[in-house]
Amino acid sequence: MSLDNHYDVDAALDKALKDDFLRKATRRATDRLRNNKLAITEELGNWEEWRHVGERIRNHVVENLDYYLNMLIENVEKNGGHVHLAKTPEDGVRIVQEIFKKHGFKSVIKSKSMITEEIHLNPVLEKDGIEVVETDLAEYIIQIANEPPSHIIVPAMHKNRDQIAKLFEPIAGHPLDSDTPTLTKFAREQLREKFLTSKIGITGCNFAVADTGTITMVTNEGNGRMTSTLPEVQITMMGMERIVPSFKELSVLLNLLARSATGQRLSVYTTMITPPKREEDLDGPKEWHLVILDHNRSEILGDVDFRSSLRCIRCGACFNVCPVYRQVGGHAYGSVYSGPIGVVITPLLEQDYEKWGHLPYYSSLCAACSEACPVRIPLHDLIVKHRDRKVLKGLTSGVEKKLFKYYGHYFSHPKTLSKFVRLGSKFQFILMRNGKITSGPPPINNWTNSKTLPPIAKQMFRDKWPELEKDLKNMQRGDKE
């Protein structure tokens, strides 16, 4: 899902805030992921040192990205693979379409790939008459539901077993029990035939190893391996920054990724392959295409303020601690990438503050995301910089401009401010219930629709200060005596 001209941000937020199941499911899932991460990182005893090393590795790659990209391309081609550089999402889609036209394939199996979500590949292939089958169980579920991922690691966290059973029943042709064994058995039966008959597979790439031309996929299901070994042709999609120099650096980042994403020492399936298939290999694709997507990452690389966002390893740890994400889930953002990292990178990838300028306000600026990030991206600082840029571009609403104009006026005139606050304190009872402000006119109602506000104090601190200052001086005088 991407934000189009008809997307109503306020309506999406209202819908999410009124969906009690969504909010409970999101909090429950993020709590589990966050607590698992805390437990598994604590056992290392020196987690901050690991974060610093991860930061240095990613900084080194980003600062030398042209060198490592050339090294990767050279080694992939030396191994017999085909490299395609896609400047834009449209280029990425066109490259994949051309591969399909060359072979005449009419179906494809896919393992989890956020890049294919980013370039909106599935709808284009389906329009071309190609059957697209997501083989990651959660991706398979949301594909049937015709929904985008709600979390970068757990795409279907907003669905329960009863909902999943209802989605599967039209395909099964009969009612299904909603217990986990029944649902997984049904999914396996549906996907097994696709694995065995598909001639082409599309995968993502967590990291590409520059000095060998190896790609790494990190999953907790075997679908990634099936998709990359059974078909005759494999297409791997990756963002241009997803590179490590060698296996030495890869070992560090795999530790950071698994522990931060799901609280595991190592994911169940950490797959490293160097396609295409050689004569002595038992399996693997005979033909391999690596599609490397730019999509304004070059512009981010040249932007000193936001270059650090390219360090991201897509672990989702920032999602799990974000108070905004935990309240509204991923779909309310309207973008492919949600959570704090989505707030940061979406306006940069799309180079459009008019369409995506709402995202930097999906943050309380509590900095929990920055603390959770395994490669120390200062996400909350970057979000503030986005807000700053939006204001400097003159893209804030007229209401916001007036509010800050009044704010500046009152806070620069203490006497006027005092009168205004006293007036508010006197008449706030109209909006109060049980000692808290529970309603109000726009824009206050955007807050009070789902939360309460503390009442205005009867006496301002500045009014109390003369007496407090007098007491403080008396105390200091007494200490000297």
Protein Blocks (a to p, Z undefined) as FASTA:
>chain_A
ZZdfklcfklmmmmmmmmmklmmmmmmmmmmmmmmmmmmmmmnopmmmmmmmmmmmmmmm
mmmmmmmmmmmmmmmmmnopacdddfbfklmmmmmmmmmmmnopabdcddddfklmmnom
mlmmmmnopacddfbfklmmmmmnopacfbfklmmlmbcfklmmmmmmmmnopacdfbfk
lmmmmmmmmmmmmmmmpcbdcdddfbacfknopacdddfbfklmmmmmmpmbdcddddfk
lccfblmlmmmmmmmmmmmmnopabdfbacdddddddfklmbdcfbdcddddfkhmlmmm
mmmklmmmmmpgolommmmmmmklmmnommlnopabgcjklmmmmmmmnopaklmmmmmm
mcghlommmmmpmnlpafklmmmmmmmmmmmnopacfklmmmmmmmmmmmmmmklmmmmm
mmmmmmmmmmggehiafbdcdfklmmmmmpccddddfbdfklmmmmmmmmmmmmmmmmmZ
Z
